Amino acid sequence: MRDSLLVIFKKRLNLFLKGDRDGVSLGSLSTGTSGIYLNVDTLIKAESELPKTACNFINEAENLFESVSVKQQQVTNLRWNAEKQLFTLLYALVKANNPKVVIETGVANGITTNAIMKALDLNDNKGELHSFDVLPETSNAYIGSGNWNFHLLNTKNTYKQIVNEISKLPKVDIWVHDSNHGYRWQKFEYLLALKSLNTGGILISDDIDASSAWAELSRSHFRKSYIIFDSRKFIGIAFK
């Protein structure tokens, strides 16, 4: 009996720290969510909160994704790469919303970094992207033009360090989570994002099915939220 309780405890602890590799159920995720969509195009066309002009950039984003995926150098595990729907969503929204300050956590091989930076560089106000990661090698994931700021986080003081770094920045327009997908970190980061975003700001998260944090906050903290299916995982979009 003692052994079985220990096994259960270890599984619960692993879920809390690292997320659930088998995923949180769609039923759980959908509670408190305004809609679930199969792609970016249907989401933007259906929801009034999102700028309709973003639809004008979807084809451009999809073509750019193929180019970036082929040309992008590998600096870390390819398994961590963002997929097509997230890339398209980010590029289209950044082009349409013309944000001044964007945050992303988790750089990996720079797929989402490229989506955001290439859109920012084409916009009129030339906004800035602040990217956070714990891997030093990801500082080389983007080599293009524009106002890119890489922040290396210490794995021992990650929570305190990112709070300190964010406090030095202006209010954020778009926040993108694609880092640690464990419950503890996801909930912490989502709450930090809500605190840091401008009113009406957008929180976008990859892998919302990795823990129960998104489902929990969509019921209690997000003004409005949506879900997009991205081939092997779910993306969340929430408004402050």
Secondary structure as the mmCIF struct_conf table of DSSP 4:
data_model
#
loop_
_struct_conf.conf_type_id
_struct_conf.id
_struct_conf.beg_label_comp_id
_struct_conf.beg_label_asym_id
_struct_conf.beg_label_seq_id
_struct_conf.end_label_comp_id
_struct_conf.end_label_asym_id
_struct_conf.end_label_seq_id
HELX_RH_AL_P HELX_RH_AL_P1 ARG A 2 LYS A 18
TURN_TY1_P TURN_TY1_P1 ARG A 21 ASP A 22
HELX_RH_AL_P HELX_RH_AL_P2 LEU A 26 SER A 30
TURN_TY1_P TURN_TY1_P2 THR A 31 GLY A 32
BEND BEND1 SER A 34 SER A 34
STRN STRN1 GLY A 35 TYR A 37
BEND BEND2 LEU A 38 ASN A 39
HELX_RH_AL_P HELX_RH_AL_P3 VAL A 40 ALA A 46
TURN_TY1_P TURN_TY1_P3 SER A 48 GLU A 49
BEND BEND3 LEU A 50 LEU A 50
HELX_RH_3T_P HELX_RH_3T_P1 LYS A 52 PHE A 57
HELX_RH_AL_P HELX_RH_AL_P4 ILE A 58 LYS A 71
HELX_LH_PP_P HELX_LH_PP_P1 GLN A 72 GLN A 74
BEND BEND4 VAL A 75 THR A 76
HELX_RH_3T_P HELX_RH_3T_P2 LEU A 78 TRP A 80
HELX_RH_AL_P HELX_RH_AL_P5 LYS A 84 ASN A 97
BEND BEND5 LYS A 100 LYS A 100
STRN STRN2 VAL A 101 THR A 105
TURN_TY1_P TURN_TY1_P4 ALA A 108 ASN A 109
BEND BEND6 GLY A 110 GLY A 110
HELX_RH_AL_P HELX_RH_AL_P6 ILE A 111 LEU A 122
BEND BEND7 ASN A 123 ASN A 123
TURN_TY1_P TURN_TY1_P5 ASP A 124 ASN A 125
STRN STRN3 GLU A 128 ASP A 133
BEND BEND8 VAL A 134 VAL A 134
HELX_RH_3T_P HELX_RH_3T_P3 PRO A 136 ASN A 140
BEND BEND9 ALA A 141 ALA A 141
BEND BEND10 GLY A 144 GLY A 146
STRN STRN4 ASN A 147 LEU A 152
HELX_LH_PP_P HELX_LH_PP_P2 LEU A 153 ASN A 154
TURN_TY1_P TURN_TY1_P6 THR A 155 LYS A 156
BEND BEND11 ASN A 157 ASN A 157
HELX_RH_AL_P HELX_RH_AL_P7 THR A 158 SER A 167
TURN_TY1_P TURN_TY1_P7 LYS A 168 LYS A 168
BEND BEND12 LEU A 169 LEU A 169
HELX_LH_PP_P HELX_LH_PP_P3 PRO A 170 LYS A 171
STRN STRN5 VAL A 172 HIS A 177
BEND BEND13 SER A 179 SER A 179
BEND BEND14 GLY A 182 GLY A 182
HELX_RH_AL_P HELX_RH_AL_P8 TYR A 183 SER A 196
STRN STRN6 LEU A 197 SER A 205
BEND BEND15 ASP A 206 ASP A 206
HELX_RH_3T_P HELX_RH_3T_P4 ILE A 208 ALA A 210
BEND BEND16 SER A 211 SER A 212
HELX_RH_AL_P HELX_RH_AL_P9 ALA A 213 SER A 220
TURN_TY1_P TURN_TY1_P8 HIS A 221 HIS A 221
BEND BEND17 ARG A 223 ARG A 223
STRN STRN7 LYS A 224 ASP A 230
TURN_TY1_P TURN_TY1_P9 SER A 231 ARG A 232
STRN STRN8 LYS A 233 PHE A 239
#
